[in-house]
Amino acid sequence: MIHILGNFYHWRTVALLSLFPYIIFLVIIFTWPESPAWLVSRKEFEKSKKAFYWLREHSEEAEKELYELIRAQKDKPADINNSSFNEKVVQFLKKFTRKGFVKLIVIIMFSGLLLETCGRHIFPAYALQIIGEVTGDKSQSFHYTLALDIIITTSAIFSSVLVKICKRRTLLFVSGFCALFILFSVCTYLYLVSKAIISNNYTWIPISLFVLYFILANLGCTPIPLALLGEVLPLAYRGSGSAVAGLVMSLIMVVALQITPYLLESVKVYGTFTVFGSAMGLSLVTGFILYYPRQKTELCRRLKIISITEDLGTRKS
């Protein structure tokens, strides 16, 4: 919709129109109950139960999770919630000395790097310039961009289904490494075209490769890093971890968006995507080694132990 509106209206008009969905969403958010974890931290257990079941409905798994949430809070020393502001700041900074917290931040950092370097925000922002350079015909770049938008949106919707039925680790790394291979292939092709080694009459080849790349990238590299944010942060780290995660991911997005125009100008499309592809490959390799263990149940078990032990203010497990 933004690409369509941007083709007919000034960007300030588009920005103004974009405010209305945010206003609607804000009104909807005001109808939501408070976070169960926040209510538990304030010892409002009955309200927390109502909010929790409103979100998750009644099930055996939900009841166990709620029980652990409330038990951890009830066992927490009373003086933790009554700490002064300075003491809370010190407690927050001390978390950076804990291996568990630092590892989670590293996971989130590379997840954010993967999310941005796969083109989550970069391509929509500079689609017309990228497609115009690839095809060599800026008059048709708008139509190519719309076609790619439809394909990307469809694959993103389809990924919501795949995330539910496939193992996330398998989906992430299979689609991620395949997408990376396609990306480097199209970069190589565009480089050879720029050096007149290959004819530039076959524009359907790079466009088709880009279509395949964005389909694969949107199947795993886009949804799973976002899903990780809701899974890897236990209650003990949720507030501080979310704050740091928001800062880190926002910085990565801003840096990626700011350097893209300079890369497109200096090293063209093939160089730009080579740079981002290299960072994407680094994120995937790091993720393969570091995060997302083979067994999700093992991840949840260890994070639950971290959450309970940190809430109890002890290093014992």
KOLTI-832987 format. One record per residue (C-alpha): x, y, z; residue in three letters. Coordinates in steps of 0.1 Angstrom, whole numbers, always signed. Example, Ala and Ser with C-alpha at 12.3 -4.5 7.8 and 13.67 -1.06 7.14 Angstrom:
// KOLTI-832987
+-------+-------+-------+-------+
:     X :     Y :     Z : torfi :
+-------+-------+-------+-------+
:  +123 :   -45 :   +78 :   ALA :
:  +137 :   -11 :   +71 :   SER :
+-------+-------+-------+-------+
END
This chain:
// KOLTI-832987
+-------+-------+-------+-------+
:     X :     Y :     Z : torfi :
+-------+-------+-------+-------+
:    +0 :    +0 :    +0 :   MET :
:   +29 :   +24 :    +8 :   ILE :
:   +45 :   +18 :   -26 :   HIS :
:   +11 :   +24 :   -43 :   ILE :
:    +5 :   +56 :   -23 :   LEU :
:   +41 :   +67 :   -28 :   GLY :
:   +37 :   +65 :   -65 :   ASN :
:    +8 :   +90 :   -66 :   PHE :
:   +13 :  +112 :   -35 :   TYR :
:   +40 :  +132 :   -18 :   HIS :
:   +59 :  +114 :    +9 :   TRP :
:   +45 :  +138 :   +36 :   ARG :
:   +10 :  +129 :   +26 :   THR :
:   +18 :   +92 :   +28 :   VAL :
:   +33 :   +97 :   +62 :   ALA :
:    +2 :  +115 :   +74 :   LEU :
:   -21 :   +88 :   +61 :   LEU :
:    +1 :   +62 :   +78 :   SER :
:    -7 :   +78 :  +112 :   LEU :
:   -44 :   +65 :  +111 :   PHE :
:   -36 :   +28 :  +114 :   PRO :
:   -13 :   +36 :  +144 :   TYR :
:   -42 :   +56 :  +160 :   ILE :
:   -66 :   +27 :  +155 :   ILE :
:   -41 :    +2 :  +169 :   PHE :
:   -35 :   +24 :  +200 :   LEU :
:   -72 :   +25 :  +207 :   VAL :
:   -74 :   -13 :  +204 :   ILE :
:   -44 :   -17 :  +228 :   ILE :
:   -62 :    +3 :  +254 :   PHE :
:   -88 :   -24 :  +255 :   THR :
:   -63 :   -51 :  +265 :   TRP :
:   -57 :   -63 :  +301 :   PRO :
:   -24 :   -57 :  +319 :   GLU :
:    +4 :   -81 :  +314 :   SER :
:    +1 :  -112 :  +337 :   PRO :
:   +38 :  -110 :  +345 :   ALA :
:   +35 :   -74 :  +355 :   TRP :
:    +4 :   -81 :  +377 :   LEU :
:   +22 :  -110 :  +394 :   VAL :
:   +52 :   -87 :  +401 :   SER :
:   +27 :   -64 :  +419 :   ARG :
:   +13 :   -94 :  +438 :   LYS :
:   -21 :   -90 :  +421 :   GLU :
:   -25 :  -127 :  +416 :   PHE :
:   -63 :  -128 :  +409 :   GLU :
:   -61 :  -101 :  +382 :   LYS :
:   -31 :  -119 :  +368 :   SER :
:   -50 :  -152 :  +365 :   LYS :
:   -79 :  -134 :  +347 :   LYS :
:   -55 :  -117 :  +323 :   ALA :
:   -35 :  -149 :  +317 :   PHE :
:   -65 :  -170 :  +309 :   TYR :
:   -79 :  -142 :  +287 :   TRP :
:   -47 :  -144 :  +267 :   LEU :
:   -40 :  -182 :  +268 :   ARG :
:   -74 :  -198 :  +277 :   GLU :
:   -76 :  -227 :  +301 :   HIS :
:   -53 :  -257 :  +293 :   SER :
:   -30 :  -279 :  +313 :   GLU :
:    +1 :  -263 :  +299 :   GLU :
:   -12 :  -228 :  +306 :   ALA :
:   -20 :  -237 :  +342 :   GLU :
:   +15 :  -251 :  +348 :   LYS :
:   +31 :  -220 :  +334 :   GLU :
:    +8 :  -197 :  +355 :   LEU :
:   +16 :  -218 :  +386 :   TYR :
:   +54 :  -214 :  +380 :   GLU :
:   +50 :  -177 :  +374 :   LEU :
:   +31 :  -171 :  +407 :   ILE :
:   +53 :  -195 :  +427 :   ARG :
:   +85 :  -177 :  +416 :   ALA :
:   +70 :  -144 :  +426 :   GLN :
:   +58 :  -156 :  +460 :   LYS :
:   +92 :  -171 :  +468 :   ASP :
:  +110 :  -139 :  +459 :   LYS :
:  +125 :  -120 :  +488 :   PRO :
:  +102 :   -90 :  +498 :   ALA :
:  +130 :   -65 :  +498 :   ASP :
:  +136 :   -68 :  +460 :   ILE :
:  +104 :   -49 :  +451 :   ASN :
:  +111 :   -23 :  +478 :   ASN :
:  +146 :   -14 :  +465 :   SER :
:  +154 :   +22 :  +458 :   SER :
:  +160 :   +36 :  +424 :   PHE :
:  +198 :   +34 :  +427 :   ASN :
:  +196 :    -2 :  +440 :   GLU :
:  +175 :   -11 :  +410 :   LYS :
:  +200 :    +5 :  +386 :   VAL :
:  +228 :   -15 :  +402 :   VAL :
:  +208 :   -47 :  +400 :   GLN :
:  +202 :   -39 :  +363 :   PHE :
:  +239 :   -33 :  +356 :   LEU :
:  +248 :   -65 :  +375 :   LYS :
:  +229 :   -85 :  +350 :   LYS :
:  +255 :   -78 :  +324 :   PHE :
:  +280 :   -97 :  +345 :   THR :
:  +258 :  -129 :  +343 :   ARG :
:  +265 :  -153 :  +316 :   LYS :
:  +229 :  -162 :  +311 :   GLY :
:  +218 :  -126 :  +305 :   PHE :
:  +247 :  -117 :  +282 :   VAL :
:  +241 :  -149 :  +262 :   LYS :
:  +205 :  -138 :  +257 :   LEU :
:  +215 :  -103 :  +246 :   ILE :
:  +240 :  -119 :  +221 :   VAL :
:  +212 :  -141 :  +207 :   ILE :
:  +189 :  -111 :  +203 :   ILE :
:  +217 :   -90 :  +187 :   MET :
:  +224 :  -116 :  +160 :   PHE :
:  +186 :  -122 :  +156 :   SER :
:  +182 :   -85 :  +149 :   GLY :
:  +211 :   -85 :  +126 :   LEU :
:  +197 :  -115 :  +106 :   LEU :
:  +162 :   -98 :  +105 :   LEU :
:  +176 :   -66 :   +90 :   GLU :
:  +203 :   -79 :   +67 :   THR :
:  +178 :  -103 :   +50 :   CYS :
:  +160 :   -72 :   +37 :   GLY :
:  +131 :   -70 :   +62 :   ARG :
:  +131 :   -32 :   +61 :   HIS :
:  +158 :   -24 :   +36 :   ILE :
:  +141 :   -37 :    +5 :   PHE :
:  +107 :   -21 :   +10 :   PRO :
:  +124 :   +13 :   +17 :   ALA :
:  +146 :   +12 :   -14 :   TYR :
:  +127 :   -12 :   -37 :   ALA :
:  +122 :   +12 :   -66 :   LEU :
:  +159 :   +21 :   -67 :   GLN :
:  +170 :   -15 :   -64 :   ILE :
:  +146 :   -29 :   -91 :   ILE :
:  +153 :    +1 :  -113 :   GLY :
:  +191 :    -7 :  -113 :   GLU :
:  +186 :   -44 :  -118 :   VAL :
:  +162 :   -41 :  -147 :   THR :
:  +178 :   -10 :  -162 :   GLY :
:  +143 :    +4 :  -169 :   ASP :
:  +131 :   +27 :  -141 :   LYS :
:   +98 :   +32 :  -159 :   SER :
:   +89 :    -4 :  -151 :   GLN :
:  +104 :    -6 :  -117 :   SER :
:   +71 :    +3 :  -100 :   PHE :
:   +53 :   -27 :  -115 :   HIS :
:   +81 :   -51 :  -107 :   TYR :
:   +81 :   -37 :   -71 :   THR :
:   +44 :   -43 :   -67 :   LEU :
:   +48 :   -79 :   -80 :   ALA :
:   +76 :   -85 :   -56 :   LEU :
:   +55 :   -70 :   -28 :   ASP :
:   +26 :   -94 :   -35 :   ILE :
:   +50 :  -124 :   -35 :   ILE :
:   +68 :  -113 :    -3 :   ILE :
:   +34 :  -107 :   +15 :   THR :
:   +21 :  -141 :    +4 :   THR :
:   +53 :  -159 :   +16 :   SER :
:   +52 :  -140 :   +49 :   ALA :
:   +16 :  -152 :   +55 :   ILE :
:   +26 :  -188 :   +45 :   PHE :
:   +55 :  -186 :   +70 :   SER :
:   +29 :  -182 :   +98 :   SER :
:   +16 :  -216 :   +90 :   VAL :
:   +51 :  -232 :   +85 :   LEU :
:   +63 :  -219 :  +119 :   VAL :
:   +34 :  -239 :  +135 :   LYS :
:   +40 :  -272 :  +117 :   ILE :
:   +78 :  -273 :  +112 :   CYS :
:  +107 :  -274 :  +136 :   LYS :
:  +118 :  -238 :  +139 :   ARG :
:  +155 :  -247 :  +139 :   ARG :
:  +152 :  -267 :  +107 :   THR :
:  +130 :  -241 :   +90 :   LEU :
:  +154 :  -212 :  +100 :   LEU :
:  +186 :  -228 :   +88 :   PHE :
:  +173 :  -246 :   +58 :   VAL :
:  +155 :  -216 :   +44 :   SER :
:  +182 :  -192 :   +56 :   GLY :
:  +212 :  -210 :   +40 :   PHE :
:  +192 :  -216 :    +8 :   CYS :
:  +183 :  -179 :    +6 :   ALA :
:  +219 :  -170 :   +12 :   LEU :
:  +230 :  -192 :   -17 :   PHE :
:  +204 :  -176 :   -40 :   ILE :
:  +214 :  -141 :   -28 :   LEU :
:  +251 :  -147 :   -36 :   PHE :
:  +241 :  -162 :   -70 :   SER :
:  +222 :  -131 :   -80 :   VAL :
:  +250 :  -108 :   -68 :   CYS :
:  +275 :  -128 :   -89 :   THR :
:  +252 :  -125 :  -119 :   TYR :
:  +248 :   -88 :  -115 :   LEU :
:  +285 :   -83 :  -110 :   TYR :
:  +292 :  -102 :  -143 :   LEU :
:  +266 :   -81 :  -161 :   VAL :
:  +283 :   -49 :  -147 :   SER :
:  +316 :   -60 :  -162 :   LYS :
:  +299 :   -68 :  -196 :   ALA :
:  +309 :  -105 :  -192 :   ILE :
:  +272 :  -115 :  -194 :   ILE :
:  +246 :   -97 :  -215 :   SER :
:  +221 :   -75 :  -196 :   ASN :
:  +192 :   -85 :  -219 :   ASN :
:  +180 :  -113 :  -196 :   TYR :
:  +166 :   -91 :  -168 :   THR :
:  +141 :  -119 :  -159 :   TRP :
:  +170 :  -139 :  -144 :   ILE :
:  +180 :  -116 :  -115 :   PRO :
:  +143 :  -107 :  -109 :   ILE :
:  +134 :  -144 :  -107 :   SER :
:  +163 :  -150 :   -83 :   LEU :
:  +153 :  -121 :   -61 :   PHE :
:  +117 :  -135 :   -60 :   VAL :
:  +130 :  -169 :   -49 :   LEU :
:  +153 :  -152 :   -24 :   TYR :
:  +126 :  -132 :    -7 :   PHE :
:  +103 :  -162 :    -6 :   ILE :
:  +129 :  -182 :   +12 :   LEU :
:  +140 :  -153 :   +35 :   ALA :
:  +104 :  -146 :   +46 :   ASN :
:   +98 :  -183 :   +54 :   LEU :
:  +124 :  -184 :   +82 :   GLY :
:  +147 :  -154 :   +85 :   CYS :
:  +119 :  -129 :   +91 :   THR :
:   +94 :  -146 :  +115 :   PRO :
:  +117 :  -168 :  +136 :   ILE :
:  +140 :  -140 :  +150 :   PRO :
:  +109 :  -121 :  +161 :   LEU :
:   +95 :  -153 :  +177 :   ALA :
:  +127 :  -157 :  +196 :   LEU :
:  +122 :  -124 :  +214 :   LEU :
:   +91 :  -139 :  +231 :   GLY :
:  +107 :  -172 :  +239 :   GLU :
:  +142 :  -167 :  +251 :   VAL :
:  +135 :  -140 :  +278 :   LEU :
:  +125 :  -155 :  +311 :   PRO :
:  +105 :  -135 :  +336 :   LEU :
:  +136 :  -125 :  +356 :   ALA :
:  +152 :  -109 :  +325 :   TYR :
:  +120 :   -99 :  +307 :   ARG :
:  +119 :   -62 :  +316 :   GLY :
:  +156 :   -54 :  +313 :   SER :
:  +161 :   -78 :  +284 :   GLY :
:  +132 :   -63 :  +264 :   SER :
:  +146 :   -28 :  +270 :   ALA :
:  +181 :   -38 :  +258 :   VAL :
:  +166 :   -59 :  +229 :   ALA :
:  +145 :   -29 :  +217 :   GLY :
:  +175 :    -6 :  +218 :   LEU :
:  +198 :   -31 :  +200 :   VAL :
:  +174 :   -40 :  +173 :   MET :
:  +164 :    -4 :  +167 :   SER :
:  +201 :    +6 :  +163 :   LEU :
:  +207 :   -22 :  +139 :   ILE :
:  +177 :   -12 :  +118 :   MET :
:  +187 :   +25 :  +118 :   VAL :
:  +223 :   +17 :  +108 :   VAL :
:  +211 :    -6 :   +80 :   ALA :
:  +187 :   +19 :   +66 :   LEU :
:  +212 :   +48 :   +68 :   GLN :
:  +241 :   +30 :   +51 :   ILE :
:  +220 :   +14 :   +23 :   THR :
:  +218 :   +46 :    +1 :   PRO :
:  +256 :   +50 :    +3 :   TYR :
:  +262 :   +13 :    -5 :   LEU :
:  +238 :   +15 :   -35 :   LEU :
:  +256 :   +46 :   -48 :   GLU :
:  +292 :   +33 :   -43 :   SER :
:  +290 :    -5 :   -48 :   VAL :
:  +257 :    -8 :   -66 :   LYS :
:  +231 :   -35 :   -59 :   VAL :
:  +254 :   -65 :   -62 :   TYR :
:  +278 :   -50 :   -37 :   GLY :
:  +251 :   -39 :   -13 :   THR :
:  +235 :   -73 :   -11 :   PHE :
:  +270 :   -89 :    -8 :   THR :
:  +277 :   -68 :   +23 :   VAL :
:  +243 :   -76 :   +38 :   PHE :
:  +245 :  -112 :   +27 :   GLY :
:  +279 :  -116 :   +45 :   SER :
:  +263 :  -102 :   +77 :   ALA :
:  +233 :  -125 :   +72 :   MET :
:  +257 :  -155 :   +68 :   GLY :
:  +276 :  -145 :   +99 :   LEU :
:  +243 :  -144 :  +118 :   SER :
:  +232 :  -178 :  +105 :   LEU :
:  +265 :  -195 :  +113 :   VAL :
:  +266 :  -179 :  +148 :   THR :
:  +230 :  -190 :  +154 :   GLY :
:  +238 :  -225 :  +142 :   PHE :
:  +266 :  -227 :  +168 :   ILE :
:  +252 :  -206 :  +196 :   LEU :
:  +215 :  -204 :  +199 :   TYR :
:  +183 :  -223 :  +193 :   TYR :
:  +193 :  -258 :  +207 :   PRO :
:  +181 :  -289 :  +190 :   ARG :
:  +154 :  -295 :  +216 :   GLN :
:  +131 :  -267 :  +223 :   LYS :
:  +120 :  -284 :  +255 :   THR :
:  +156 :  -283 :  +267 :   GLU :
:  +157 :  -246 :  +260 :   LEU :
:  +124 :  -240 :  +279 :   CYS :
:  +136 :  -261 :  +308 :   ARG :
:  +169 :  -242 :  +312 :   ARG :
:  +152 :  -208 :  +308 :   LEU :
:  +126 :  -218 :  +334 :   LYS :
:  +154 :  -227 :  +358 :   ILE :
:  +171 :  -194 :  +351 :   ILE :
:  +139 :  -175 :  +357 :   SER :
:  +131 :  -193 :  +390 :   ILE :
:  +167 :  -191 :  +404 :   THR :
:  +170 :  -154 :  +395 :   GLU :
:  +137 :  -146 :  +410 :   ASP :
:  +147 :  -164 :  +442 :   LEU :
:  +179 :  -143 :  +442 :   GLY :
:  +202 :  -173 :  +443 :   THR :
:  +226 :  -190 :  +419 :   ARG :
:  +215 :  -225 :  +430 :   LYS :
:  +195 :  -246 :  +405 :   SER :
+-------+-------+-------+-------+
END
